[in-house]
Structures are given as C-alpha cells and as structure tokens.
Amino acid sequence: MSKKIIAPSLLASDFANLQHEIEMVNQSEADWFHLDIMDGLFVPNISFGMPIVEAIAKYAKKPLDTHLMIVDPDRYIKTFADLGVNHLTVHYEACPHLHRTLQAIKAEGMKAGVALNPHTSINLLEDTIQDIDIVIVMSVNPGFGGQSFIENTYLKVRDLKNLIERKNSSALIEIDGGVNATNAKKLIDYGADALVAGSFVFKSEHPTETIKQLKEVIA
Ligand SMILES: O=C(CO)[C@@H](O)[C@H](O)COP(=O)(O)O
C-alpha cells in the first residue's frame, strides 16, 4: 500500500515565529508543507504572497504543496516555479482553460493539482483526470482555517477514487479543511492519499506529537 501523506498548513502557524514553525515541520514526521495563497477575490480573505513563499522555501526541507485560491492563476505559474514550489494546485472554478493551465504547470517542472470547492462535482474532472497529479477535495469552503469539516466529503472521495481507477489515472486525492484525528482514518479508508491539517496541528499543545498522532492514525 502506498504511503499516506500529512501536509501541515502553515496558514495556521505563528507567522511571528515562522522559521521556528518551519523547523518544527522539518523535524516532524510530516511529508509536505501546505501553503495557502489567497487573493481576496477568489476567496474573501488574503493570506500571504511571494516574499513569504520565498522565505519558506529557504528553510523548508520537504516538498512545497502550494494551493492557489486566486483568480487567473496562469499569471503566476512561472513565478511559483522559480520560487521552488513542487506542487502547484489551481482551482477548477478559477480556470476556464484548465487543460492548458495543467500543461503550463507541468512544463515548469511542477506537479499539477486541481482543487474542487465543496459544491463542485468530481464528474467535471472526467476529461482531465489523466492529466492531473493531485486533486484537492475541499472539505470546507476555501478562505479560512479552523472551519468544520463537511461530512459529504467522504462520498465525494469515494466517487473520485472510482473515477481515478476507471480512467487509469495516477492522481493523488488530497483533503483540505477541518481534518483531525477523528476523521483522518475514515478519509483514508474512503480513498484519500494526503491530508492537509492546519489548526489541528498548529493550535495543539505539541504540534510534533500531533503530526505523529495523525501519521499513526492513517498508517
Ligand atoms: O485551504 C484552506 C482553507 O481555505 C486550508 O488549507 C486550511 O488552511 C486548513 O486549515 P484547517 O481547516 O485544518 O484549520
């Protein structure tokens, strides 16, 4: 069975101690860094941009899994590649030419991801799933950390897994929003490969131990 992945979201970290938070993830059993880029247009919140991604890239020793919650993401594909990002995920809802966008991400040497809002059907990936490396299934409405997990996500993950198998795609399924030690195992059982965890990790008393706990739960 392939290794299951935990990706702490730095959105919930202490930005005043960012280097310390990055080192914590470096030293932990986490697999990826998850970076949430929000523009205040696609989502009603602004998070952080290029200078912070550059600072993170300087210290991070694990892949940078970057989730663009922005309109017109094509404008910044090369910039993120130059900053050292490994996975670049765009929103289905923000890409009128999704196939072209995926090719452009891959041409820059990054894994190409597509994120689906809670209202967006997995069936819309029928014609692109073979070109996708990662599908982020949003289990909250994007824009904020610390929200409650949407229960319908389990069935969506199951249906997406079926689509991936039916189409012989190698896409990984990543779940983002409200992930904790209670829902993690069930998400993996329904077909998830990677789990993003923000508040559950960074707001806990011992983040390294919390990451270890998540890894054990999904092993
Ligand atoms: O993309 C997003 C929110 O839009 C997520 O990555 C959250 O940052 C996850 O945070 P928690 O729900 O785990 O606190």
PDBQT file of the ligand as one rigid body, heavy atoms in Angstrom, charges set to zero:
ROOT
HETATM    1  O1  LIG A 301      -7.225  25.959   2.163  1.00  0.00    +0.000 OA
HETATM    2  C1  LIG A 301      -7.565  26.014   3.305  1.00  0.00    +0.000 C 
HETATM    3  C2  LIG A 301      -8.607  26.954   3.736  1.00  0.00    +0.000 C 
HETATM    4  O2  LIG A 301      -9.066  27.638   2.633  1.00  0.00    +0.000 OA
HETATM    5  C3  LIG A 301      -6.967  25.065   4.251  1.00  0.00    +0.000 C 
HETATM    6  O3  LIG A 301      -5.653  24.657   3.888  1.00  0.00    +0.000 OA
HETATM    7  C4  LIG A 301      -6.986  25.419   5.677  1.00  0.00    +0.000 C 
HETATM    8  O4  LIG A 301      -5.897  26.249   5.978  1.00  0.00    +0.000 OA
HETATM    9  C5  LIG A 301      -6.924  24.184   6.507  1.00  0.00    +0.000 C 
HETATM   10  O5  LIG A 301      -6.992  24.604   7.811  1.00  0.00    +0.000 OA
HETATM   11  P1  LIG A 301      -7.764  23.798   8.921  1.00  0.00    +0.000 P 
HETATM   12  O6  LIG A 301      -9.184  23.628   8.466  1.00  0.00    +0.000 OA
HETATM   13  O7  LIG A 301      -7.054  22.465   9.023  1.00  0.00    +0.000 OA
HETATM   14  O8  LIG A 301      -7.610  24.665  10.118  1.00  0.00    +0.000 OA
ENDROOT
TORSDOF 0
